[in-house]
Amino acid sequence: MNSDTKQALLQKIRDKLGDDLHEVYEEYQYPLLRINRERLHETCRFMKEELHFIYLNDVLGTDRFTSVDRFEVIYHMISLRDQQRFFLKVFVDEEDPVLPTVTDLWTSANWNEREVYDMFGIRFKGHPDLRRIFLPEDFKYFPLRKEFPLLGVPGSLELPSSTPDHD
Amino acid sequence: MSLDRVMGEGFFTTTLDSLTKWGRSNAIWPMPMGLACCAIEMMAFAGPKYDAARFGSEVFRFSPRQSDVMIVAGWCTYKMSHAIRRVWDQMPDPKWCIAMGACASTGGMHRCYGVVQGVDNFLPVDAYISGCPPRPESVINAIMKIQDKIKEEQSMSLDS
């Protein structure tokens, strides 16, 4: 892991985004950049096509449980050529939890975005198949939101009938 | 033929009930429902060191049609519960069920919305095993409890 390469890449992102790059955390080995959500898709395209981050490792959500900018979505991407690992982070408001999809850039984002939708209810505009991925489709809640009770809502998930079919 | 030769002049009497119970309790074939790490201990239970053959339980049957006791080993999600119940319904009577380990008995450390808090919510469990995971000796203990249970119940009159 070459830190000169990392700084060069960071400088390119700074030049590209300007004020829309809100925060850069560099305490950890890998940089984490918080950016303006309006420029998310554009930045992702830039990361993939100009900086060669061809591998999207993960997309994950977090519930910060704050009144403004409640959720955050983190994109974890890897450049195999430069051996770099970058994290992009955007805040999402509870009132309008919609983000643009990045499935047109990385196909691997498909299931990850479905998981974020399943767990937090954040919708991804332009996603080809935005259904729940783990829970039943008629499930009404988003389980990783902080207000969801730990043991779930009684009766929301079906248990099998204890009467056998044959008698 | 040969009953004369085997028994000679002697004979013994018993009831049909106790003969059935003797046969049933010494040939409890388990249906392994291995869901998590408990399944590894369940395999050790069937292996040579712990020698389940002493209790007639060494034959793990992977078909519900041929098994007598279902060992639910591991944590069970709501999604899996339907499959387990389906397998259970396919097992012929008489049948018994062992909830192996803390997770199968009570949900254990998986205290969350997706995990059934104890398989007795949808299965009639006969023996619970504590431990996380339990040692193979505990599984043998549960098999012995099932044997005791079989020996105590009124097998012929209730199974009509």
Interface residues (C-beta under 8 A of the other chain):
Chain A: F134 P143 F148 P149 L150 L151 G152 V153 L157 E158 L159 P160 S161 S162 P164 D165 H166
Chain B: Y78 S81 H82 I84 R85 R86 D89 R111 C112 Y113 G114 V116 Q117 N121 F122 L123 P124
